[in-house]
Amino acid sequence: MGRRPSPAKTCLGEALRTRRGAASGASAAEELGLDHDHFYRLERRQHRPTVDTARKLAAWLGWTLEQVLDAADTPLAPS
């Protein structure tokens, strides 16, 4: 899988895409024990993670629970 993103000022969707690298969202979701559709929506910032999901994401990203929840609230960088 991809490199581990730094949690500083990173939105959750960007971190998930960076972490999964070239792997599919389906394989990343399976690794996390999540439904592919749910992972897809987290990646696209259409859902906020529950605490249980945030714990799984924290372990997968190598972050703390607080960092995951903060990243879920981080605005997208301007393009």
N, C-alpha and C positions, 0 to 999 in steps of 0.2 A: 504494500500500500504506500501512499504518498508520505511526504515528510510531515513532521508534526508542526502545525502552525503555532505561532506565538499568540497567546491570548490578548496581548495588549492592543486595545482598539480594533479588534477583529470582530466582524459580525459572524454569527454562528453559521450561516449558510456558506460563507466564504471559507470558514475553517473546515467544514465538513467536506467541501469540494477539494480543498487542498489535501486533507488527510487521506481521502479515498484515492487521490491521484487518478491514474488511468483505469482503475477498477470501476465496474458499473455500480450504480446506486443500489441495484438489487443485491449484489454481493456484499456491499457495505452494510445494507440493512440486515441481511442474513447474519453477518458476523456480530451485529449488535443485538440480534433477536427482535428486530422491529419489522413491521410490515413495510414493504417497499414503498407503497403509496404514502405512508406516514413519513418515512425518511425523505422522500421526494419533496413533501410539503415543508418539512423542516429546512431542507436545503434552500428552498425558494422563499423562505420567510413567510409562509402562509399559515404556519402554526407555531405556537410557542411550545417548548417541551414541558411535559409534566415533570414533577420532581423525580419520579422513577426513571423516566427517559433521560432526564438531565444527568442523573448519576451514571447511567450507561455511557452517555456521550462523554462525560468527564473522564471516565476510565479509558475510553477509546482514544480520546484526544490527548490524554496525559495532563489534563487540567484539573482544577478543583471544581466542585459543584458551583461555588460562587462565580467563578470565571465563566462557566457555561451559561449561567443565568444572566450575567452581565452582557455576554456576547449576544444572547438572544434579544437584548434590548438596544444593542449598539446600532445606530443608524448606518445606512449604507454610505460608503464614501462617494462623493460626487464624481460623476464620470466626465 
